[in-house]
Amino acid sequence: MRALALLVSNKQAASAMIAMPNWNPPTPAAPTAEAPAWNGRIFELYTVLGPFLRPSSFPDDPTVGQQYFSAGAQMSRQQLASSIESLQVIFHTLHNTLHVLFKDILKASKDHREAVLSWIASALEKNSARTKMNYDKTAVSSDGFMVNLSTVLLKLCEPFLDPAFAKVDSIDSGYFVASSRMDLSKDTKLAATSDETASGI
């Protein structure tokens, strides 16, 4: 992970990454067994950044539990606390490294920023089934992927989330109304009717 973060700090390397065919591949117009629809799980496994956001201590990634808590029933309270603390340090480092990686690509150029924003939009769109009460867990990204991505996005928001709200004016509240990056037309509106949304309010 650190090697990748160091690599993309070079603008040419970052350019090569976003130009790769599996950076953010489009869903096939006519999905087949050889070229299936890109759901959240496939997106996580096969896009360039997907696997780097996968590590977690959730049950859908049993390797962590097996490594740190294989003898959980026999571990003392002190041993459990030590394992938990070790995991917290590891994931804190992971999140910071992912944050640097994303930020470096975003800041490289306008084209790089567009590529990252499109990748994030695709990740969210392909996991839209997660908004349902019941969904097929094999068709969406893992809990670890979503938590790690959410943590990175929150870290990217830190500059304008200061306690004094000094930069709150830099937030465009009408972004999703004017932007076509994500289709929110079918999402439930809390403060507007469908007609008001369609008119641009």
Contacts in CASP RR format, 6 or more apart in sequence:
PFRMAT RR
TARGET T0000
AUTHOR 0000-0000-0000
METHOD contacts of the structure
MODEL  1
MRALALLVSNKQAASAMIAMPNWNPPTPAAPTAEAPAWNGRIFELYTVLG
PFLRPSSFPDDPTVGQQYFSAGAQMSRQQLASSIESLQVIFHTLHNTLHV
LFKDILKASKDHREAVLSWIASALEKNSARTKMNYDKTAVSSDGFMVNLS
TVLLKLCEPFLDPAFAKVDSIDSGYFVASSRMDLSKDTKLAATSDETASG
I
1 52 0 8 1.000
1 94 0 8 1.000
1 97 0 8 1.000
1 98 0 8 1.000
1 101 0 8 1.000
2 97 0 8 1.000
4 52 0 8 1.000
4 101 0 8 1.000
5 97 0 8 1.000
5 98 0 8 1.000
5 100 0 8 1.000
5 101 0 8 1.000
5 104 0 8 1.000
7 13 0 8 1.000
7 17 0 8 1.000
8 14 0 8 1.000
8 17 0 8 1.000
8 101 0 8 1.000
8 104 0 8 1.000
8 105 0 8 1.000
9 100 0 8 1.000
9 104 0 8 1.000
11 108 0 8 1.000
11 109 0 8 1.000
11 112 0 8 1.000
14 104 0 8 1.000
14 105 0 8 1.000
14 108 0 8 1.000
14 112 0 8 1.000
15 108 0 8 1.000
15 112 0 8 1.000
17 23 0 8 1.000
17 48 0 8 1.000
17 105 0 8 1.000
18 105 0 8 1.000
18 111 0 8 1.000
18 112 0 8 1.000
18 115 0 8 1.000
18 116 0 8 1.000
20 48 0 8 1.000
22 46 0 8 1.000
22 47 0 8 1.000
22 48 0 8 1.000
23 47 0 8 1.000
23 48 0 8 1.000
23 115 0 8 1.000
23 119 0 8 1.000
24 47 0 8 1.000
24 115 0 8 1.000
24 118 0 8 1.000
24 119 0 8 1.000
24 122 0 8 1.000
25 38 0 8 1.000
25 46 0 8 1.000
25 47 0 8 1.000
26 38 0 8 1.000
27 37 0 8 1.000
27 38 0 8 1.000
28 35 0 8 1.000
28 36 0 8 1.000
28 37 0 8 1.000
28 38 0 8 1.000
31 37 0 8 1.000
36 42 0 8 1.000
38 122 0 8 1.000
38 126 0 8 1.000
39 126 0 8 1.000
39 129 0 8 1.000
39 139 0 8 1.000
39 140 0 8 1.000
40 123 0 8 1.000
40 126 0 8 1.000
40 127 0 8 1.000
40 139 0 8 1.000
40 140 0 8 1.000
40 141 0 8 1.000
41 138 0 8 1.000
41 139 0 8 1.000
41 140 0 8 1.000
41 141 0 8 1.000
41 142 0 8 1.000
43 50 0 8 1.000
43 122 0 8 1.000
43 123 0 8 1.000
43 126 0 8 1.000
43 127 0 8 1.000
43 141 0 8 1.000
44 50 0 8 1.000
44 51 0 8 1.000
44 53 0 8 1.000
44 54 0 8 1.000
44 141 0 8 1.000
44 142 0 8 1.000
44 145 0 8 1.000
45 51 0 8 1.000
45 54 0 8 1.000
47 119 0 8 1.000
49 119 0 8 1.000
50 145 0 8 1.000
52 98 0 8 1.000
52 101 0 8 1.000
53 98 0 8 1.000
53 144 0 8 1.000
53 145 0 8 1.000
53 148 0 8 1.000
53 149 0 8 1.000
53 152 0 8 1.000
54 61 0 8 1.000
54 142 0 8 1.000
54 144 0 8 1.000
54 145 0 8 1.000
54 148 0 8 1.000
55 61 0 8 1.000
55 64 0 8 1.000
55 91 0 8 1.000
55 94 0 8 1.000
55 144 0 8 1.000
55 148 0 8 1.000
56 64 0 8 1.000
56 91 0 8 1.000
56 142 0 8 1.000
56 143 0 8 1.000
56 144 0 8 1.000
56 145 0 8 1.000
56 147 0 8 1.000
56 148 0 8 1.000
57 64 0 8 1.000
57 65 0 8 1.000
57 68 0 8 1.000
57 87 0 8 1.000
57 91 0 8 1.000
58 142 0 8 1.000
58 143 0 8 1.000
58 144 0 8 1.000
58 147 0 8 1.000
60 137 0 8 1.000
60 142 0 8 1.000
60 143 0 8 1.000
60 144 0 8 1.000
61 142 0 8 1.000
61 144 0 8 1.000
64 87 0 8 1.000
68 83 0 8 1.000
68 86 0 8 1.000
68 87 0 8 1.000
69 75 0 8 1.000
69 80 0 8 1.000
69 83 0 8 1.000
72 80 0 8 1.000
75 83 0 8 1.000
94 148 0 8 1.000
95 148 0 8 1.000
95 151 0 8 1.000
95 152 0 8 1.000
95 155 0 8 1.000
96 155 0 8 1.000
98 148 0 8 1.000
98 151 0 8 1.000
98 152 0 8 1.000
99 152 0 8 1.000
99 155 0 8 1.000
99 156 0 8 1.000
102 116 0 8 1.000
102 152 0 8 1.000
102 156 0 8 1.000
103 156 0 8 1.000
105 112 0 8 1.000
105 113 0 8 1.000
105 115 0 8 1.000
105 116 0 8 1.000
106 112 0 8 1.000
106 113 0 8 1.000
106 116 0 8 1.000
106 156 0 8 1.000
107 113 0 8 1.000
117 181 0 8 1.000
118 181 0 8 1.000
120 149 0 8 1.000
120 153 0 8 1.000
121 181 0 8 1.000
121 182 0 8 1.000
123 141 0 8 1.000
123 149 0 8 1.000
124 182 0 8 1.000
125 182 0 8 1.000
125 183 0 8 1.000
126 140 0 8 1.000
126 141 0 8 1.000
127 140 0 8 1.000
127 141 0 8 1.000
127 146 0 8 1.000
129 135 0 8 1.000
129 136 0 8 1.000
129 139 0 8 1.000
129 140 0 8 1.000
130 140 0 8 1.000
130 146 0 8 1.000
131 187 0 8 1.000
159 167 0 8 1.000
160 167 0 8 1.000
160 168 0 8 1.000
160 170 0 8 1.000
160 171 0 8 1.000
172 178 0 8 1.000
176 182 0 8 1.000
176 184 0 8 1.000
177 197 0 8 1.000
177 200 0 8 1.000
177 201 0 8 1.000
185 194 0 8 1.000
185 197 0 8 1.000
185 198 0 8 1.000
189 196 0 8 1.000
189 197 0 8 1.000
192 201 0 8 1.000
END
